[in-house]
Amino acid sequence: MALEAEKIDCEIREIKLSDKPNTFTRLSPKATVPVLITPQGKVIEESLDIMMWVLNQSDSNQWLPLEGSQQQVWTKSIINKNDTQFKPLLDQYKYPQRYPLHSQNENFNEALEKFLLPLELLLQDQKYLIGDQLTLADVAIFPFIRQFAMVDLQRFNQNALEKLNQWLENILSTELYNQIMIKRSYWTE
């Protein structure tokens, strides 16, 4: 989304994870997606790092908070909490067969209590996580919230998450999101 939002020209290669091309694994031994190779040949293998690289090139939509601002503190906090607390719960909830020590129900409830309900409260008086415009915080965490919701959409929708659902729908209905979510053929060498 950041690449599209900032109109940074790039070649997109869709990778079939069950049949990764050799060129891909040579360039990125970690072999996870996404991967960005900059014009200077630097390999960037994390979504947030890719977004930061893009926004340091251009931030015409003002997704980055001002350096030293309260919004910067909140942005870092939300993203960190997503990455360190919510993402593990998402994995456990989404793939219960891999994590037999906790029930799917326990994982859902813990995610609800520790992450989703605090976001719901945050969104009571604003459209997006840091205010009334889309920012880095929203774009960085919404894919994880979307994945979580899609595990059991009915259950997600039944848990008093009206503002969070609206926030998610706001992002999913943007022209920007719909421009990037097109089906591509898998890249082969």
Rosetta constraint file for C-alpha pairs under 8 A:
AtomPair CA 1 CA 5 HARMONIC 5.86 0.50
AtomPair CA 1 CA 139 HARMONIC 7.57 0.50
AtomPair CA 1 CA 176 HARMONIC 6.75 0.50
AtomPair CA 1 CA 177 HARMONIC 6.65 0.50
AtomPair CA 1 CA 180 HARMONIC 6.70 0.50
AtomPair CA 2 CA 6 HARMONIC 6.04 0.50
AtomPair CA 2 CA 51 HARMONIC 5.76 0.50
AtomPair CA 2 CA 54 HARMONIC 6.43 0.50
AtomPair CA 2 CA 55 HARMONIC 7.25 0.50
AtomPair CA 3 CA 7 HARMONIC 5.94 0.50
AtomPair CA 3 CA 8 HARMONIC 5.18 0.50
AtomPair CA 3 CA 9 HARMONIC 7.52 0.50
AtomPair CA 3 CA 10 HARMONIC 7.96 0.50
AtomPair CA 3 CA 51 HARMONIC 7.60 0.50
AtomPair CA 3 CA 54 HARMONIC 6.29 0.50
AtomPair CA 4 CA 8 HARMONIC 6.39 0.50
AtomPair CA 4 CA 176 HARMONIC 7.20 0.50
AtomPair CA 4 CA 180 HARMONIC 7.34 0.50
AtomPair CA 5 CA 61 HARMONIC 7.57 0.50
AtomPair CA 5 CA 176 HARMONIC 6.81 0.50
AtomPair CA 6 CA 54 HARMONIC 7.43 0.50
AtomPair CA 6 CA 55 HARMONIC 7.73 0.50
AtomPair CA 6 CA 58 HARMONIC 6.35 0.50
AtomPair CA 6 CA 59 HARMONIC 6.80 0.50
AtomPair CA 6 CA 60 HARMONIC 6.71 0.50
AtomPair CA 6 CA 61 HARMONIC 7.76 0.50
AtomPair CA 8 CA 54 HARMONIC 7.75 0.50
AtomPair CA 13 CA 186 HARMONIC 7.06 0.50
AtomPair CA 13 CA 187 HARMONIC 5.48 0.50
AtomPair CA 14 CA 184 HARMONIC 6.36 0.50
AtomPair CA 14 CA 185 HARMONIC 6.51 0.50
AtomPair CA 14 CA 186 HARMONIC 4.82 0.50
AtomPair CA 14 CA 187 HARMONIC 5.41 0.50
AtomPair CA 15 CA 19 HARMONIC 7.85 0.50
AtomPair CA 15 CA 20 HARMONIC 6.37 0.50
AtomPair CA 15 CA 21 HARMONIC 7.68 0.50
AtomPair CA 15 CA 33 HARMONIC 7.94 0.50
AtomPair CA 15 CA 186 HARMONIC 5.57 0.50
AtomPair CA 15 CA 187 HARMONIC 5.89 0.50
AtomPair CA 16 CA 20 HARMONIC 5.85 0.50
AtomPair CA 16 CA 186 HARMONIC 6.00 0.50
AtomPair CA 16 CA 187 HARMONIC 7.65 0.50
AtomPair CA 20 CA 24 HARMONIC 6.70 0.50
AtomPair CA 20 CA 25 HARMONIC 6.92 0.50
AtomPair CA 20 CA 31 HARMONIC 7.81 0.50
AtomPair CA 21 CA 25 HARMONIC 6.63 0.50
AtomPair CA 21 CA 187 HARMONIC 7.96 0.50
AtomPair CA 21 CA 188 HARMONIC 6.40 0.50
AtomPair CA 21 CA 189 HARMONIC 6.51 0.50
AtomPair CA 22 CA 26 HARMONIC 6.05 0.50
AtomPair CA 22 CA 189 HARMONIC 7.96 0.50
AtomPair CA 23 CA 27 HARMONIC 6.19 0.50
AtomPair CA 23 CA 189 HARMONIC 7.42 0.50
AtomPair CA 24 CA 28 HARMONIC 5.95 0.50
AtomPair CA 24 CA 29 HARMONIC 7.93 0.50
AtomPair CA 24 CA 31 HARMONIC 6.98 0.50
AtomPair CA 25 CA 29 HARMONIC 4.94 0.50
AtomPair CA 25 CA 30 HARMONIC 7.24 0.50
AtomPair CA 25 CA 31 HARMONIC 5.30 0.50
AtomPair CA 27 CA 43 HARMONIC 7.26 0.50
AtomPair CA 28 CA 32 HARMONIC 7.71 0.50
AtomPair CA 28 CA 35 HARMONIC 7.40 0.50
AtomPair CA 28 CA 43 HARMONIC 7.15 0.50
AtomPair CA 28 CA 45 HARMONIC 7.37 0.50
AtomPair CA 30 CA 45 HARMONIC 7.93 0.50
AtomPair CA 32 CA 45 HARMONIC 7.40 0.50
AtomPair CA 33 CA 45 HARMONIC 7.03 0.50
AtomPair CA 33 CA 46 HARMONIC 7.76 0.50
AtomPair CA 34 CA 45 HARMONIC 6.18 0.50
AtomPair CA 34 CA 46 HARMONIC 6.61 0.50
AtomPair CA 34 CA 47 HARMONIC 6.33 0.50
AtomPair CA 35 CA 43 HARMONIC 6.87 0.50
AtomPair CA 35 CA 44 HARMONIC 5.65 0.50
AtomPair CA 35 CA 45 HARMONIC 4.52 0.50
AtomPair CA 35 CA 46 HARMONIC 6.87 0.50
AtomPair CA 35 CA 47 HARMONIC 7.85 0.50
AtomPair CA 35 CA 50 HARMONIC 7.87 0.50
AtomPair CA 36 CA 43 HARMONIC 5.83 0.50
AtomPair CA 36 CA 44 HARMONIC 5.08 0.50
AtomPair CA 36 CA 45 HARMONIC 6.49 0.50
AtomPair CA 36 CA 50 HARMONIC 6.65 0.50
AtomPair CA 37 CA 41 HARMONIC 5.62 0.50
AtomPair CA 37 CA 42 HARMONIC 5.51 0.50
AtomPair CA 37 CA 43 HARMONIC 4.62 0.50
AtomPair CA 37 CA 44 HARMONIC 6.28 0.50
AtomPair CA 38 CA 42 HARMONIC 5.24 0.50
AtomPair CA 38 CA 43 HARMONIC 6.63 0.50
AtomPair CA 38 CA 44 HARMONIC 7.78 0.50
AtomPair CA 44 CA 49 HARMONIC 6.62 0.50
AtomPair CA 44 CA 50 HARMONIC 6.16 0.50
AtomPair CA 45 CA 49 HARMONIC 7.32 0.50
AtomPair CA 45 CA 50 HARMONIC 7.33 0.50
AtomPair CA 46 CA 50 HARMONIC 6.16 0.50
AtomPair CA 47 CA 51 HARMONIC 6.22 0.50
AtomPair CA 47 CA 140 HARMONIC 7.74 0.50
AtomPair CA 48 CA 52 HARMONIC 6.12 0.50
AtomPair CA 48 CA 140 HARMONIC 6.56 0.50
AtomPair CA 49 CA 53 HARMONIC 6.08 0.50
AtomPair CA 50 CA 54 HARMONIC 6.23 0.50
AtomPair CA 51 CA 55 HARMONIC 6.07 0.50
AtomPair CA 52 CA 56 HARMONIC 5.93 0.50
AtomPair CA 53 CA 57 HARMONIC 6.48 0.50
AtomPair CA 54 CA 58 HARMONIC 6.36 0.50
AtomPair CA 54 CA 59 HARMONIC 7.78 0.50
AtomPair CA 55 CA 59 HARMONIC 4.82 0.50
AtomPair CA 55 CA 63 HARMONIC 7.70 0.50
AtomPair CA 55 CA 64 HARMONIC 7.24 0.50
AtomPair CA 59 CA 63 HARMONIC 6.46 0.50
AtomPair CA 59 CA 64 HARMONIC 7.07 0.50
AtomPair CA 62 CA 135 HARMONIC 7.09 0.50
AtomPair CA 63 CA 134 HARMONIC 6.73 0.50
AtomPair CA 63 CA 135 HARMONIC 3.97 0.50
AtomPair CA 63 CA 136 HARMONIC 4.93 0.50
AtomPair CA 64 CA 72 HARMONIC 7.73 0.50
AtomPair CA 64 CA 135 HARMONIC 6.53 0.50
AtomPair CA 64 CA 136 HARMONIC 5.93 0.50
AtomPair CA 65 CA 69 HARMONIC 6.90 0.50
AtomPair CA 65 CA 71 HARMONIC 5.68 0.50
AtomPair CA 65 CA 72 HARMONIC 5.03 0.50
AtomPair CA 65 CA 75 HARMONIC 7.64 0.50
AtomPair CA 65 CA 135 HARMONIC 7.93 0.50
AtomPair CA 66 CA 71 HARMONIC 7.26 0.50
AtomPair CA 66 CA 72 HARMONIC 6.41 0.50
AtomPair CA 67 CA 72 HARMONIC 6.48 0.50
AtomPair CA 68 CA 72 HARMONIC 6.35 0.50
AtomPair CA 68 CA 73 HARMONIC 7.53 0.50
AtomPair CA 69 CA 73 HARMONIC 6.67 0.50
AtomPair CA 70 CA 74 HARMONIC 6.25 0.50
AtomPair CA 71 CA 75 HARMONIC 5.94 0.50
AtomPair CA 71 CA 130 HARMONIC 6.41 0.50
AtomPair CA 72 CA 76 HARMONIC 6.15 0.50
AtomPair CA 73 CA 77 HARMONIC 6.10 0.50
AtomPair CA 74 CA 78 HARMONIC 6.02 0.50
AtomPair CA 74 CA 130 HARMONIC 7.39 0.50
AtomPair CA 75 CA 79 HARMONIC 6.19 0.50
AtomPair CA 75 CA 130 HARMONIC 7.23 0.50
AtomPair CA 75 CA 136 HARMONIC 7.35 0.50
AtomPair CA 75 CA 137 HARMONIC 5.25 0.50
AtomPair CA 76 CA 80 HARMONIC 5.93 0.50
AtomPair CA 76 CA 137 HARMONIC 7.78 0.50
AtomPair CA 77 CA 81 HARMONIC 6.01 0.50
AtomPair CA 78 CA 82 HARMONIC 6.10 0.50
AtomPair CA 78 CA 137 HARMONIC 6.76 0.50
AtomPair CA 79 CA 83 HARMONIC 6.14 0.50
AtomPair CA 79 CA 137 HARMONIC 6.31 0.50
AtomPair CA 79 CA 140 HARMONIC 6.82 0.50
AtomPair CA 79 CA 141 HARMONIC 6.61 0.50
AtomPair CA 80 CA 84 HARMONIC 5.94 0.50
AtomPair CA 80 CA 85 HARMONIC 8.00 0.50
AtomPair CA 81 CA 85 HARMONIC 5.32 0.50
AtomPair CA 81 CA 86 HARMONIC 6.54 0.50
AtomPair CA 81 CA 115 HARMONIC 7.79 0.50
AtomPair CA 82 CA 86 HARMONIC 4.69 0.50
AtomPair CA 82 CA 87 HARMONIC 5.89 0.50
AtomPair CA 82 CA 115 HARMONIC 7.65 0.50
AtomPair CA 82 CA 141 HARMONIC 6.61 0.50
AtomPair CA 83 CA 87 HARMONIC 5.31 0.50
AtomPair CA 83 CA 88 HARMONIC 7.78 0.50
AtomPair CA 84 CA 88 HARMONIC 6.97 0.50
AtomPair CA 85 CA 89 HARMONIC 6.76 0.50
AtomPair CA 85 CA 115 HARMONIC 7.91 0.50
AtomPair CA 86 CA 90 HARMONIC 6.06 0.50
AtomPair CA 86 CA 111 HARMONIC 6.25 0.50
AtomPair CA 86 CA 114 HARMONIC 7.91 0.50
AtomPair CA 86 CA 115 HARMONIC 6.47 0.50
AtomPair CA 87 CA 91 HARMONIC 6.27 0.50
AtomPair CA 87 CA 144 HARMONIC 7.08 0.50
AtomPair CA 88 CA 92 HARMONIC 6.28 0.50
AtomPair CA 89 CA 93 HARMONIC 5.97 0.50
AtomPair CA 89 CA 107 HARMONIC 5.80 0.50
AtomPair CA 89 CA 108 HARMONIC 7.62 0.50
AtomPair CA 89 CA 110 HARMONIC 7.63 0.50
AtomPair CA 89 CA 111 HARMONIC 6.19 0.50
AtomPair CA 90 CA 94 HARMONIC 5.81 0.50
AtomPair CA 90 CA 107 HARMONIC 7.71 0.50
AtomPair CA 90 CA 111 HARMONIC 7.61 0.50
AtomPair CA 90 CA 144 HARMONIC 7.49 0.50
AtomPair CA 90 CA 147 HARMONIC 7.81 0.50
AtomPair CA 90 CA 148 HARMONIC 5.92 0.50
AtomPair CA 91 CA 95 HARMONIC 5.78 0.50
AtomPair CA 91 CA 96 HARMONIC 7.95 0.50
AtomPair CA 92 CA 96 HARMONIC 5.42 0.50
AtomPair CA 92 CA 98 HARMONIC 7.26 0.50
AtomPair CA 92 CA 99 HARMONIC 5.71 0.50
AtomPair CA 92 CA 102 HARMONIC 7.84 0.50
AtomPair CA 92 CA 104 HARMONIC 7.13 0.50
AtomPair CA 92 CA 107 HARMONIC 6.56 0.50
AtomPair CA 93 CA 103 HARMONIC 7.97 0.50
AtomPair CA 93 CA 104 HARMONIC 5.07 0.50
AtomPair CA 93 CA 105 HARMONIC 7.82 0.50
AtomPair CA 93 CA 107 HARMONIC 5.47 0.50
AtomPair CA 93 CA 108 HARMONIC 6.31 0.50
AtomPair CA 93 CA 148 HARMONIC 7.68 0.50
AtomPair CA 93 CA 151 HARMONIC 7.86 0.50
AtomPair CA 94 CA 104 HARMONIC 7.96 0.50
AtomPair CA 94 CA 148 HARMONIC 7.01 0.50
AtomPair CA 94 CA 151 HARMONIC 6.08 0.50
AtomPair CA 95 CA 99 HARMONIC 6.96 0.50
AtomPair CA 96 CA 100 HARMONIC 6.24 0.50
AtomPair CA 96 CA 102 HARMONIC 7.90 0.50
AtomPair CA 96 CA 103 HARMONIC 7.01 0.50
AtomPair CA 96 CA 104 HARMONIC 5.90 0.50
AtomPair CA 102 CA 106 HARMONIC 6.24 0.50
AtomPair CA 102 CA 107 HARMONIC 6.77 0.50
AtomPair CA 103 CA 107 HARMONIC 6.39 0.50
AtomPair CA 104 CA 108 HARMONIC 6.15 0.50
AtomPair CA 105 CA 109 HARMONIC 6.20 0.50
AtomPair CA 106 CA 110 HARMONIC 6.09 0.50
AtomPair CA 107 CA 111 HARMONIC 6.10 0.50
AtomPair CA 108 CA 112 HARMONIC 6.05 0.50
AtomPair CA 109 CA 113 HARMONIC 6.09 0.50
AtomPair CA 110 CA 114 HARMONIC 5.89 0.50
AtomPair CA 111 CA 115 HARMONIC 5.44 0.50
AtomPair CA 111 CA 116 HARMONIC 6.27 0.50
AtomPair CA 112 CA 116 HARMONIC 4.66 0.50
AtomPair CA 112 CA 117 HARMONIC 5.65 0.50
AtomPair CA 113 CA 117 HARMONIC 5.74 0.50
AtomPair CA 113 CA 118 HARMONIC 7.48 0.50
AtomPair CA 114 CA 118 HARMONIC 6.95 0.50
AtomPair CA 115 CA 119 HARMONIC 6.35 0.50
AtomPair CA 116 CA 120 HARMONIC 6.20 0.50
AtomPair CA 116 CA 161 HARMONIC 7.72 0.50
AtomPair CA 116 CA 164 HARMONIC 7.72 0.50
AtomPair CA 117 CA 121 HARMONIC 6.28 0.50
AtomPair CA 117 CA 161 HARMONIC 7.12 0.50
AtomPair CA 118 CA 122 HARMONIC 6.21 0.50
AtomPair CA 119 CA 123 HARMONIC 6.21 0.50
AtomPair CA 119 CA 129 HARMONIC 7.61 0.50
AtomPair CA 119 CA 164 HARMONIC 6.79 0.50
AtomPair CA 120 CA 124 HARMONIC 6.57 0.50
AtomPair CA 120 CA 161 HARMONIC 5.96 0.50
AtomPair CA 120 CA 162 HARMONIC 7.50 0.50
AtomPair CA 120 CA 163 HARMONIC 5.70 0.50
AtomPair CA 120 CA 164 HARMONIC 5.22 0.50
AtomPair CA 122 CA 126 HARMONIC 7.53 0.50
AtomPair CA 122 CA 129 HARMONIC 6.71 0.50
AtomPair CA 123 CA 127 HARMONIC 6.26 0.50
AtomPair CA 123 CA 128 HARMONIC 6.50 0.50
AtomPair CA 123 CA 129 HARMONIC 6.33 0.50
AtomPair CA 123 CA 163 HARMONIC 5.88 0.50
AtomPair CA 123 CA 164 HARMONIC 6.80 0.50
AtomPair CA 123 CA 167 HARMONIC 7.75 0.50
AtomPair CA 124 CA 163 HARMONIC 6.46 0.50
AtomPair CA 126 CA 130 HARMONIC 7.83 0.50
AtomPair CA 126 CA 131 HARMONIC 5.41 0.50
AtomPair CA 126 CA 132 HARMONIC 5.53 0.50
AtomPair CA 127 CA 131 HARMONIC 6.36 0.50
AtomPair CA 127 CA 132 HARMONIC 4.83 0.50
AtomPair CA 127 CA 133 HARMONIC 7.05 0.50
AtomPair CA 127 CA 167 HARMONIC 6.50 0.50
AtomPair CA 128 CA 132 HARMONIC 5.36 0.50
AtomPair CA 128 CA 133 HARMONIC 6.00 0.50
AtomPair CA 128 CA 134 HARMONIC 5.99 0.50
AtomPair CA 128 CA 135 HARMONIC 7.78 0.50
AtomPair CA 128 CA 138 HARMONIC 6.81 0.50
AtomPair CA 128 CA 167 HARMONIC 6.39 0.50
AtomPair CA 129 CA 134 HARMONIC 7.87 0.50
AtomPair CA 129 CA 135 HARMONIC 7.82 0.50
AtomPair CA 129 CA 137 HARMONIC 6.69 0.50
AtomPair CA 129 CA 138 HARMONIC 6.15 0.50
AtomPair CA 130 CA 134 HARMONIC 7.93 0.50
AtomPair CA 130 CA 135 HARMONIC 7.05 0.50
AtomPair CA 130 CA 137 HARMONIC 7.27 0.50
AtomPair CA 134 CA 138 HARMONIC 6.20 0.50
AtomPair CA 134 CA 139 HARMONIC 7.46 0.50
AtomPair CA 135 CA 139 HARMONIC 6.51 0.50
AtomPair CA 136 CA 140 HARMONIC 5.82 0.50
AtomPair CA 137 CA 141 HARMONIC 6.38 0.50
AtomPair CA 138 CA 142 HARMONIC 5.77 0.50
AtomPair CA 139 CA 143 HARMONIC 7.55 0.50
AtomPair CA 141 CA 145 HARMONIC 6.59 0.50
AtomPair CA 142 CA 146 HARMONIC 5.98 0.50
AtomPair CA 142 CA 168 HARMONIC 6.80 0.50
AtomPair CA 142 CA 171 HARMONIC 7.95 0.50
AtomPair CA 143 CA 147 HARMONIC 6.17 0.50
AtomPair CA 144 CA 148 HARMONIC 6.18 0.50
AtomPair CA 145 CA 149 HARMONIC 6.13 0.50
AtomPair CA 145 CA 168 HARMONIC 7.84 0.50
AtomPair CA 146 CA 150 HARMONIC 6.15 0.50
AtomPair CA 146 CA 168 HARMONIC 7.22 0.50
AtomPair CA 147 CA 151 HARMONIC 6.63 0.50
AtomPair CA 148 CA 152 HARMONIC 7.76 0.50
AtomPair CA 149 CA 153 HARMONIC 5.15 0.50
AtomPair CA 149 CA 156 HARMONIC 5.46 0.50
AtomPair CA 149 CA 157 HARMONIC 7.97 0.50
AtomPair CA 152 CA 156 HARMONIC 6.25 0.50
AtomPair CA 153 CA 157 HARMONIC 6.04 0.50
AtomPair CA 154 CA 158 HARMONIC 6.29 0.50
AtomPair CA 155 CA 159 HARMONIC 6.80 0.50
AtomPair CA 156 CA 161 HARMONIC 7.66 0.50
AtomPair CA 157 CA 161 HARMONIC 6.74 0.50
AtomPair CA 157 CA 162 HARMONIC 7.73 0.50
AtomPair CA 157 CA 165 HARMONIC 7.45 0.50
AtomPair CA 161 CA 165 HARMONIC 5.95 0.50
AtomPair CA 162 CA 166 HARMONIC 6.20 0.50
AtomPair CA 163 CA 167 HARMONIC 6.05 0.50
AtomPair CA 164 CA 168 HARMONIC 6.14 0.50
AtomPair CA 165 CA 169 HARMONIC 6.10 0.50
AtomPair CA 166 CA 170 HARMONIC 5.98 0.50
AtomPair CA 167 CA 171 HARMONIC 6.49 0.50
AtomPair CA 168 CA 172 HARMONIC 6.17 0.50
AtomPair CA 169 CA 173 HARMONIC 5.91 0.50
AtomPair CA 170 CA 174 HARMONIC 6.52 0.50
AtomPair CA 171 CA 177 HARMONIC 6.94 0.50
AtomPair CA 172 CA 177 HARMONIC 5.95 0.50
AtomPair CA 172 CA 178 HARMONIC 7.29 0.50
AtomPair CA 173 CA 177 HARMONIC 6.92 0.50
AtomPair CA 173 CA 178 HARMONIC 7.03 0.50
AtomPair CA 174 CA 178 HARMONIC 6.42 0.50
AtomPair CA 175 CA 179 HARMONIC 6.02 0.50
AtomPair CA 176 CA 180 HARMONIC 6.64 0.50
AtomPair CA 177 CA 181 HARMONIC 6.26 0.50
AtomPair CA 178 CA 182 HARMONIC 7.26 0.50
